[in-house]
Amino acid sequence: MKIAIVNGIYFPEPGGAQTQSHNIANKFYDLGKKIDCYVFNPTNLKNNFYNIIVFNKLITSVVFASYYYFNFDISFFLEVYLKKIIKVKKYDVWHFNHLNFKSLIIIKVLKKLNQKVLVTFQGADIQIEKKINYGYRIDKKYDDFLKKIIKKIDGFASISENIKNDLLSIGVNRKKIFYVPNAIEIKKFQNFKEKKTKKNKILKFITVARFAEKKKGYDLVGRFTKELIKNKINFKWTIIGSGTTALFDDKYIESNKQYFRIIENIDNIEEKYFPHSTLIKYYKESDLYINLARIESFGISFIESLASGVPVITFNKKGANEIIINNFNGFKINSNKIKDFIKKIKFIYKNKIILRKMRNNSKNSAKQYDLTLVTKKLFKVYKIKRNKINE
């Protein structure tokens, strides 16, 4: 079977959608499958064992600009270009991972050429949250085009119930939806040599997310910190992600920076699978993962934390409510109040043994997201879509 994975967004931009495409393509290589990954812009990635192909930027950009800005369809040029690729490559399935407007145009042309298309939405490309101005669908042009093109797509690999519900809400046939969650290489976490740490009275927090201020809840960190200090909770908070040094623009955080270890990013240029071992080390030396995000599609950092034996505490929001089981592998705060969140942390701080008891629960709950397991499941979906079109 010949498979093309098309990435709406890719490295050097950091994010879960990118790491998922990379990890799955490398896992396919381990399983003896050849994958071509298409991207819209050149990438700095070096640790790929799959083939990376950059779309012709002139053709894709001109066709996009004409369609988006002038409502003038010159996708004939794209059709000629894609026909040449199809003739040579003869793909069984085109799998689009994280869509953008250009992706939608390409899908439109591929369907005209009778190609089989599977899509995985990763969050911003399907979710919409107007209160925080989040999601591509806030753009009416994208939303209208998506709802038109989505009827032509052969299948959907849904990473969560939340994404499934979003698909159903815009009219996708339930029979076309297959549950295929995001995944991590569990062995990498299991084989990691852990250093024994001495018991201490400091509660070690970790948060891993890029600086999307409203979406990821970084605008709450200052108020959150003030409440922690007010409640005399001795803590150290490691925050890792692109752009997170912007947190020091908050005067209160800057004046209390002794409580923080903020790391702009952890690159991975030599290890086959994400996350990098350095990041796993930070996870494993932590006590509790703090999630303040207002919305997630899945939350890949949650399962990375769980695989490290670190429970997650979060508001009961999309992206967390499916992965975290209350009082088993973490804690869900049902209200939107920071004081209720702090109240639970204060309880944990005084009863830290609870976290140690949750370590095995956390690790076990992450096993269902094993990369080998999920990749094999995805391959079965490919085979279904190769043999059945528009069920």
QUIVEN-V265579 format. One record per residue. N is the residue number from 1. PSI is psi in radians with two decimals (NA if undefined). Layout:
BEGIN
N|PSI + N|PSI
END
This chain:
BEGIN
1|2.34 + 2|2.22 + 3|2.36 + 4|2.19 + 5|2.16 + 6|2.14 + 7|2.05 + 8|-0.46 + 9|2.50 + 10|3.07 + 11|2.55 + 12|0.02 + 13|2.19 + 14|2.63 + 15|2.87 + 16|-0.66 + 17|-0.71 + 18|-0.83 + 19|-0.59 + 20|-0.81 + 21|-0.81 + 22|-0.88 + 23|-0.77 + 24|-0.71 + 25|-0.72 + 26|-0.61 + 27|-0.67 + 28|-0.69 + 29|-0.80 + 30|-0.55 + 31|0.13 + 32|0.33 + 33|2.48 + 34|2.29 + 35|2.39 + 36|2.24 + 37|2.11 + 38|2.40 + 39|2.77 + 40|-0.33 + 41|2.68 + 42|2.56 + 43|2.71 + 44|0.12 + 45|2.41 + 46|-0.33 + 47|0.57 + 48|2.42 + 49|0.24 + 50|2.94 + 51|2.22 + 52|2.21 + 53|2.22 + 54|2.16 + 55|2.64 + 56|1.94 + 57|-0.64 + 58|-0.84 + 59|-0.88 + 60|-0.65 + 61|-0.73 + 62|-0.75 + 63|-0.73 + 64|-0.90 + 65|-0.72 + 66|-0.75 + 67|-0.81 + 68|-0.81 + 69|-0.50 + 70|0.00 + 71|0.68 + 72|2.05 + 73|1.87 + 74|0.59 + 75|-0.06 + 76|-0.67 + 77|-0.67 + 78|-0.64 + 79|-0.78 + 80|-0.76 + 81|-0.82 + 82|-0.57 + 83|-0.70 + 84|-0.71 + 85|-0.81 + 86|-0.71 + 87|-0.69 + 88|-0.79 + 89|-0.63 + 90|0.98 + 91|2.50 + 92|-0.62 + 93|2.41 + 94|2.10 + 95|1.98 + 96|2.14 + 97|1.93 + 98|1.90 + 99|2.66 + 100|-3.06 + 101|-0.69 + 102|-0.68 + 103|-0.74 + 104|-0.70 + 105|-0.75 + 106|-0.72 + 107|-0.75 + 108|-0.79 + 109|-0.74 + 110|-0.69 + 111|-0.59 + 112|-0.52 + 113|0.26 + 114|0.62 + 115|2.63 + 116|2.27 + 117|2.21 + 118|2.51 + 119|2.41 + 120|1.99 + 121|2.44 + 122|-0.02 + 123|-1.52 + 124|-0.42 + 125|-0.17 + 126|-0.60 + 127|2.69 + 128|2.28 + 129|1.64 + 130|-0.49 + 131|-0.54 + 132|0.25 + 133|0.81 + 134|2.38 + 135|2.43 + 136|-0.48 + 137|-0.13 + 138|-0.51 + 139|1.95 + 140|-0.60 + 141|-0.76 + 142|-0.80 + 143|-0.81 + 144|-0.75 + 145|-0.71 + 146|-0.85 + 147|-0.44 + 148|-0.81 + 149|-0.54 + 150|-0.45 + 151|-0.38 + 152|-0.28 + 153|2.44 + 154|-0.54 + 155|2.78 + 156|2.15 + 157|1.78 + 158|2.19 + 159|-0.22 + 160|2.90 + 161|-0.59 + 162|-0.79 + 163|-0.70 + 164|-0.79 + 165|-0.65 + 166|-0.70 + 167|-0.79 + 168|-0.61 + 169|-0.37 + 170|0.34 + 171|0.26 + 172|2.38 + 173|2.19 + 174|-0.59 + 175|-0.29 + 176|-0.06 + 177|2.24 + 178|2.33 + 179|1.97 + 180|1.63 + 181|2.90 + 182|2.85 + 183|2.90 + 184|2.78 + 185|1.63 + 186|-0.68 + 187|-0.59 + 188|-0.61 + 189|-0.67 + 190|-0.61 + 191|-0.11 + 192|2.24 + 193|2.05 + 194|2.40 + 195|2.38 + 196|2.18 + 197|2.53 + 198|2.54 + 199|2.38 + 200|3.03 + 201|0.04 + 202|2.33 + 203|2.05 + 204|1.99 + 205|2.72 + 206|2.47 + 207|2.30 + 208|1.88 + 209|2.55 + 210|2.86 + 211|1.33 + 212|1.64 + 213|-0.93 + 214|-0.82 + 215|-0.81 + 216|-0.06 + 217|0.33 + 218|-0.35 + 219|-0.20 + 220|-0.19 + 221|-0.70 + 222|-0.89 + 223|-0.68 + 224|-0.79 + 225|-0.75 + 226|-0.72 + 227|-0.65 + 228|-0.81 + 229|-0.74 + 230|-0.63 + 231|0.19 + 232|0.74 + 233|2.06 + 234|1.98 + 235|2.81 + 236|2.18 + 237|1.97 + 238|2.12 + 239|2.13 + 240|2.23 + 241|2.68 + 242|2.22 + 243|0.01 + 244|-0.25 + 245|-0.27 + 246|-0.28 + 247|-0.51 + 248|-0.07 + 249|-0.37 + 250|2.09 + 251|-0.62 + 252|-0.73 + 253|-0.73 + 254|-0.70 + 255|-0.19 + 256|0.60 + 257|-0.16 + 258|-0.30 + 259|-0.11 + 260|2.62 + 261|1.81 + 262|2.17 + 263|2.10 + 264|-0.75 + 265|2.74 + 266|1.86 + 267|2.79 + 268|1.73 + 269|-0.14 + 270|-0.32 + 271|2.43 + 272|-0.68 + 273|2.54 + 274|2.64 + 275|2.90 + 276|2.64 + 277|-0.54 + 278|-0.71 + 279|-0.70 + 280|-0.67 + 281|-0.76 + 282|-0.69 + 283|-0.89 + 284|-0.37 + 285|0.08 + 286|2.83 + 287|-0.58 + 288|2.33 + 289|2.22 + 290|2.12 + 291|2.05 + 292|0.15 + 293|2.54 + 294|-0.43 + 295|2.45 + 296|2.73 + 297|-0.60 + 298|-1.04 + 299|1.22 + 300|-0.57 + 301|-0.40 + 302|-0.84 + 303|-0.45 + 304|-0.75 + 305|-0.79 + 306|-0.73 + 307|-0.42 + 308|-0.05 + 309|0.36 + 310|1.98 + 311|2.79 + 312|2.35 + 313|2.31 + 314|2.72 + 315|2.63 + 316|1.35 + 317|2.91 + 318|2.41 + 319|-0.47 + 320|-0.59 + 321|-0.29 + 322|-0.48 + 323|-0.68 + 324|2.20 + 325|2.07 + 326|2.27 + 327|0.27 + 328|-1.04 + 329|0.26 + 330|-2.86 + 331|2.32 + 332|2.18 + 333|1.97 + 334|-0.42 + 335|3.03 + 336|0.27 + 337|2.25 + 338|-0.64 + 339|-0.61 + 340|-0.63 + 341|-0.84 + 342|-0.68 + 343|-0.73 + 344|-0.71 + 345|-0.68 + 346|-0.72 + 347|-0.76 + 348|-0.71 + 349|-0.65 + 350|-0.24 + 351|1.01 + 352|-0.35 + 353|-0.44 + 354|-0.72 + 355|-0.69 + 356|-0.63 + 357|-0.44 + 358|-0.13 + 359|-0.86 + 360|-0.66 + 361|-0.75 + 362|-0.84 + 363|-0.76 + 364|-0.64 + 365|-0.33 + 366|-0.26 + 367|-0.49 + 368|-0.23 + 369|0.42 + 370|2.36 + 371|-0.71 + 372|-0.79 + 373|-0.84 + 374|-0.69 + 375|-0.71 + 376|-0.65 + 377|-0.72 + 378|-0.68 + 379|-0.63 + 380|-0.67 + 381|-0.72 + 382|-0.79 + 383|-0.68 + 384|-0.79 + 385|-0.42 + 386|-0.63 + 387|-0.36 + 388|2.19 + 389|2.35 + 390|1.03 + 391|NA
END
